[in-house]
């Protein structure tokens, strides 16, 4: 098997093995780690259908994590995708009406982040062992709602780690907030910031590369890593479910081996859809990756024009996990479509930091051909929930609804009849006020916890274990800080 190495998108030419890339989280030059080459699938597509999720995860991930022993990787996968998922198939593909939904929310926190964050602690633990790191790992994380709880769940009480999560105090749903604030674990810390997700993400990225702070950590025998999708250890496990969706479509008899399919992905930080791009580069027959934005449509505008411009109003929407104007993982795509020109990428990122925008050249614009951009307004999103429920009795969350609405626009615009999978990233139980109000206005006066019970009634599905007693769990984390005080909080927690 060919050894895969990782390097920075911004010009540090030092190549590292996957264990080091996962342990570090972010390159010292501020760039993101990317594989030196995307491995090709070494088995035939027809073999995918004979594998369960764990077997497929091993088949895909071992191609990227070539320095991990098979035994360690198999053990990590086995522990990650176990009974904590409420579906034996882990990621069911269901058909309702003419649409296919890939349900990625059957993990403990009811969001797609569990697909990667269930395994990241094990990958990180192995990486620390491989690299003979004898330091406490401090996992620094920003969240727009779902990553935080999934990371906390994954790292709670993991020996030799602390997990610190920053989230926008007024930018997540009540259920998302309560999930984080009630998280138990002696090594868990949750901090609300007076700002938005971009503020939290910028603060985390800045601290991960702050030389003075890193020296203080080193003196105190500590080391930063990240559970955000800037960590390549988050991205690689997400490639798996694209192959798994394809295999399920084949088993259903709705496509034949070798047929192309589309994926429509609700997109904020660009990690989820980038995993689909990597799957395509590995050999999965993907025709179009449909990038679905909400009213924070910076990615839609970029795909249409080649101009990335975050200088715009930030909109708080009913799909808060997508309320993002700086899509970190886009940097990995830019690196790929620039011919891996790290100087060009560094220039674009410097321009984004200085001016708040940049424009890619014509050659790079041509390379965006794999993508289609669309966006949904708040009205579009609510209508999507209403229409899917009225026509199929299936309830989708607000992020999946953005994706469904954009898919309808894609069909109208392109008349493309290619089978399309809508990536369903969260359970409707996490966003009950907007979901239930879209189904029937009579639910408008009820609180989140009353609505959870009503949703269970109309779907005839038990309330998921992850939120069943959420209302009565004690709030354990009460810290709120200004966005420019994040480092002060870190220094206080770590006593440095």
N, C-alpha and C positions, 0 to 999 in steps of 0.2 A: 504493500500500500504506500502511495506517495505521501511523504510527510508534508503537512500543511503548516505554514508559518503565518504569523500575523504582523502587520506593520501599521503605522499611523497614517491617517488621511492627510496629515499636514507636513510631511517632509522629514520626520525622523526616520531615517532609513534602517534603523536597527530592527531586525526581525526577531520575534519571540515566538515561543511555542504557545499553544492555546492556554495552558495552565497559567502562564504568566499574564497573558492578556486578560483572563478572567479575574485573576487575583488583583491586578492593578485597576481594572475597570475603565480607566481613561489613560491615554498616553500622556507622558510628562509634557509634551508640547501642546496639549489641549486637544489634539486630534483624537479620532475614534479608531479603534483597532478594526482592521478588515483583513480577511484571508488573502494571502498572496495570490491565490487562484481559487476559483469555485470548483470543488470536485464534481466530477460527473457521477451520476448514479451508476453503480456497478452491477446492478441486477436489472432484468427486464421488467417493464411496467406490469406485465401479467402476474409477476410474482408478488406484487404488492397486495393483491386481493387475498392471498393466503396467510397474511400476517395480521396479528392483533396489534393494538396501538403500541404496546411495549416493544414488540419485535420490530415494528417499523421505526420506532424512535431509535432503537439501537442501530439499525441499518443506516439511517440517515446521519445520526450524530457522530458515529465512529469515523465517518468520512471527513468531518471537520476537526474532531478532537483526536488527532492521530497520536498524541503523546499520552493519552489516557489508556490504561490497561483495560482490556475487554471486561475482565472480572469487575473492576471498579465501576465501569460505566454501566454494566448490566445491573449491578447492585443499586446504583444511584437511580436508575430508571425504575427498578422494581419498587423502591421506597417512595419514589415521587408519585407514580401513577397507581395508587392502591385504593383501599376502601374509602379514603377521604373524598374520592369522586363518587357522586351518587349515580353514575351510569357506568356499567361494566365496559362499555365501548369507549369511554372517556370523552370522545368528541362525536356525538351522534349527528348524522346528516339526515334531515327530515324534509319531506316535501309537503307543502301546503299550497293548494291552488297550483299555479304554474311556477312557483318559486321554490328553490332549494335553500334551506337554512343550515349552516354548519354551527351547531350549538357548542360554543366553547366556554360555557358558564356552569359546568357541572362539578367544578371543584369547590373547595371549602369556602371561598369568598365570593362565589357566584359571578365571577368575571374571567375573561380570557387570560388575564395575567397569571392565573393559577397554572396555565399550561406550561409556562416557563419558570415561574417562581417556586413551583413545587420541587423542581430539580436543581435550581441554582445553588441552594445551600450545600447540597451534596457535591456539586461540581467544584464549588469554592473550597470546601473542606478538603477534597482530594488535591486541589491545586496547592493549598497551603502545605500539605504533607509532601507533595512532590518537590516543592521549592525549598523545603526545610525552613519555612518561615516560623520563627518562634516569637510571634508578636500577636497581640490582640487585634483582630480584624474589626474595624469600625465601618459598618455598612451605612453609607450616606445616601439618602433617597429623597427625591422630590416626587410628589404625586398630584395628579389632577383628579384623584378619587379612588381608582382601583388598584394601582401599583402599590400604594401604601399598605393597605390591609393585606394584600397577597404577600408582600415582602415581610411584614410583621409576622404573619402566620408561618411563613417558611423559616424565618430565623429565630423565632421566639425560643429562648432557652437553649439555643445551639451553643455548645461550649466554645469558649475562645472568641466570641463575637459580641458586638453591641450593634443594634440596629436603630438608627435615628431617622425619623420620617418627618418631612416638612410638607404641609398642605395649605392651600388657600382657605383661610378661615370661613370666608363667605362664598366659596366657589365649588362646593361639592354638595351632593344630596344629603339629606338628614340621615339616611340609612348608611351611606358611605362614611359620614363623619362619626356616627355612633359605632360603626364597626371598628374604626381605628381607636377612638377614645376609650373603648372598653377592653382593648387588647391587654391580656395578662402576659407576664414574662419579666423576670428581673433584668433582662438585657434590652428591653424595649422602651423607646422614647418617641413620643408623638408631639409635634409642635405646630400649632396653627400660625400662619403668618398673615399680616395685614397687607395683602397683595394678591396677585393672581399666580397661576401655575408657572408662567414664564419667569416671574420673579423668583419663585422657589427653585426652578431648574437652573437659572443663571447663578444663584447663590451657591448651589451645590457644585456646579461645574467650576466655579471660581475657587472654592475651597479645596477641591480635588487637585488643583494645580498650584496652590499658593505655597511658594517655597518656604516661607517663614513658618507657616502652620505645619507643613510636612516635616520640617526639622523638629518642631516641638513634639509632634507625634512620635517621631523616631526616638527622640531622647527618652520618651516615656514608654517605649517598647510597644507602640501601636502603629497601625497602618490603615489607610483608607482603602475601601473598595466601594462599588456602587451596585445597587439592585435595579437601577433604571435601565432602560433599553439602550443607553449608551454602552452598557457592558455587553460584549459579544456573547457572553454566557447566557444572556436573556434572549438574544436574537436567534441563535442556532436551534434551540428546542422548538421555536415557532415554525420553522421550516417544515417540521414533521407533519403538522395537521393539513397542510396543502396536499401533500401526497396521500394522506389518509382520506381526505374528501374525494380525491380522484378515484381511489380504490373503491370507496363505497358507491360512487356513481356507477362504476363498472359492474359491481356486484348487483346493484339494483336493475341492471340491464338497460339503463337509460343512456349510456354511451358505450362505445366499443373501445378496446385498447388502442391507443394512438390518437383517438379523437381529441380535438382541442376543446378546452372549456375556458370560461371567464370566471374571475372572482371579483366580487364587489365588496370593498372593505371600508368600513367607517374609520376615518383616519384623522389623527391629531398630531402625534409625534413621529409618524411615518415608519415606526418599527414593524408593525404588523404587516403592512403592505410590502415593506422591503423584504420580509421573510418570503413572501410570495414571489418576489423578483428573484431571490436566490434559488427558490425551488424551480423556477423557469430555467435559470442558468444551469441547474443541475440536470435538466432534461425533462422536466414535467411539461406536458403539452398545454401551456397556457397561452391563449390568444391575447386577451386584454386583462389588465389589472385596473379595475375601475375604482378610482380614488374618490371616496365620498366625504365631502366636508359639510359641516354645519355653517352657520352664518359667519363664523371666523374662517372665511374661505381663502386664506392665504395660499393654500396648496392648489386650489382650483385655479386661482389667478396665475400661479406659477406654471402649471401644466399648459394653460392656454397661451401664455405670453412669453414664458422664459424669464419673467421678472419676479423675483421674490421680494415682497415689500411688507414688512411688519409694521410700518408706520401707518397705523389705522386704529379705529376704535376697537377696543376689546369688548366682545359681546358675551354676557352671561346667558347661556341657553339651557334648554331642558336636557341637553346631552353634554353635561359638564366635563366628562373625560376627554372631550374633543375641543374644549375651549383653550386652544393653544395657538400662539402666533409664531413661536420659534420651534420648528420641527427638527429636533436634533438629528434624527436618523437620516434626514434628507442628505446630510453631508456624505454619508456612505454611498448613496446613489450618485451624487455629483462626482465623487471620486471615480466611480465605475464608468460613467458616461463621458468623463474628461480624458479617457485613456490613461487613468491613474496618474494624473498630473498633480502631484501634491502641492507644487508651488501655486498652481492656479487655484486649488481649493483653499489654501491658506489666504490668498488674496481675496477670494470671495467671502470667507468668514471674517476677515479683518474689515472688509467693506460693510458687512452686515452689522458688525459691532459698532463701527464708526457712524455709518449713514442710515442704518436700519433697512437697507435694501441692496440688492445686487441684480445684475442681469447676466445670464449665461450666453455663450456665443452660439452661432448658428449650428455648428457641428454638434454641440451638446443638445441643442433644441431638437435636432433630428433624432437623437438617441432616446428621446422621451416617447417614442412611438409605441412602446409597450403599455403606456398608460393612457387612460381617459379620465378627465377630471369633471366632476359634477358637484353641485351643492344643493342642500335642502334648507329652506327657510323654516322658521318655527311652525308656520301654518302647514307646510309640506310634511313636516315630521309628525305633527298631530294627526293629519289626514291619513298618513301611512298606517299608523297604529289603528285608527278607526276602520280603514278599509280592509286590512288583513283580518282583523277580528270579525267584522261583519260578514266577510265572505268565506272565512275558513274556521272561525272560532279559535284561532291561534293568537296568542298574545305575545307581542314583541316589545322589547325595551326601546327607549328613546334613541339609542345609538344605532341599533339594528334598523330602526325606522328611518333614520337618515340614509342608511345604505339602501333600504328598499325604495325610498322615494327617488334617490339618484338612479337606481337601476331602472325604474320606470321611465325616467327622462332619457336614459341611455337607449332604451328600446325605441322610444319615440324618435330620437334623433338619428339612430343608426340603422334601425330595422334588423339588427343582428339577431339571428335565431340560435346562435351558439348557446348551449346549456351554460347557465351562470349560477354560481354558488354565492349566496349572500352570507358573509361572515358575521355571525351573531355573537357579539362580544360581551354581552352582559344579560343577566336575568332581569325580567321585568319587575321582580320583587325589589330591586335596588332603587327603582325610580317610580314608585307607585303613584305619587300625586299626579304627575303628567300622564302616565300611562292610563290610569283609571278615569281621569277627567276626559281623555280622548275617547275612551270607550263609551262613557255616559256622563253627562254633566251632573247627574245626581250625586256623584261621588266627590264633588268639588269641596264640600265642607268638612270632610273627614281628615284626620291626621294620618301620618305615614303608617303607624302601627295598626290603626283600624283598617286602613286600606290593604295592608298585607293579608288580613283575614278575609276581606272581600274578594281579593284576587284569588285566594285559595278556593273560595266558594265557586267562583265562575269558571275556574280552570279545572276544578275537581282534582287538583294536585296538592299534596301536602306541602305546608310551608317548609322550605329547605332548612336543614339542621343549622346551617351557618347563621341564620337570623331568627331562629324560632323564639329564643328567649331574649332577644337583643334589647327589648324595652326595659327589662328588669336588671340587666347587667350593670354593675357599678361603673361609673366614669372614673378611670384611673389616670388619665392624662389631661391636665388643665392649662398647660403653658401656651401662651399666645405672645408673639413678638412682632416687632416691625421688620420689614424685609431687609433692612440694613443691620439687623441685630442677630442674624442667623449664626455668624461665627462666634459671637459672645455666648450664645446658648451652647454651642458645641464645646467651647473651652470650659464652660461651667460643668457640663455633663462629664467630660473626660478629665476634669481637674488638671488642665495643662495651662 
